[in-house]
Amino acid sequence: MVLNTIKSWLALPLARNLKIDAPKTTVLRSRIIREKPFLRKLYSEWYYAIVGLIPQNITGPVVELGSGGGFLKDIFPDLITSEVLRIPDVDVIFDGHYLPFCSETLRGIVMLDVFHHLSRAKQFLSEASDCVKPGGVIIMIEPWNTVWSRIIYKNLHHEPFDTGVRNWDFPETGPLSGANSALPWIVFERDRELFDKKFPRWHLVDITLHTPFRYLFSGGVSFRSMMPDKLFSFWRRVEGKLDPWMKTLAMFARIVLVHK
């Protein structure tokens, strides 16, 4: 009861009573991300980290999955944006389980908070293996499983966070309502040996754990911001000091796969 009262008090008025799978919800979230200064700074930081990891020694297009709520193209103008929902201002509409690109044409696939919505992760990874060139990449920023993140995701987040499922697949209830926020940890940490066996052409080169507090303080796309943006740099420095404890505290991971 107390938790529900707190969540109701913190709820962002713009985000109340939204149908999660409605295209207008994604459009509204784009507005929220751009208009909340603390959150926009965090997204910018994440985007620059992604762009810095895109390989420069090969050519070809870079595709973003789930572009509708973000602004990565403002930072990387050559990006091909995509969405599963029909919304304005994206380049192509397609389901991430079926990538409409020719074999070995892409330099990379990037995404932020998208992989855990892919109900058939094996199919996506297989499709991506066909589309991405040797030396190309998949770069994603995703929720991660730690002692701290489990408390937050299970109590304050609307998406399921189930670390105990045996399989990677989950029911397709909708493009955004269908999810398991623990999926990235399951695939790339818990089931690492299975991933390596199933996808030998994908080399997992990096998992960087990060951001234990700032996303929470930003309120994300559902809650009010709990920090003024002028404290953003202060909390970035605090989180930097906590690097040795990220396996306990991190809420997110930056995951980089390179195609062999």
SULHUGI-V6460 format. One record per run of one state. SS is the DSSP state (helix for helix, strand for strand, loop for the rest). FROM is the first residue (numbers start at 1). TO is the last residue. Records with the same first field share a line. If there is no record, write none. Layout:
# SULHUGI-V6460
SS = FROM-TO, FROM-TO
This chain:
# SULHUGI-V6460
loop = 1-1, 12-12, 16-22, 36-36, 52-60, 66-71, 76-79, 84-91, 94-105, 113-114, 118-120, 144-146, 157-182, 191-191, 199-201, 211-213, 219-222, 224-228, 242-242, 250-251, 260-260
helix = 2-10, 13-15, 23-35, 37-51, 72-75, 115-117, 121-131, 147-156, 183-190, 192-198, 214-218, 229-241, 243-249
strand = 11-11, 61-65, 80-83, 92-93, 106-112, 132-143, 202-210, 223-223, 252-259
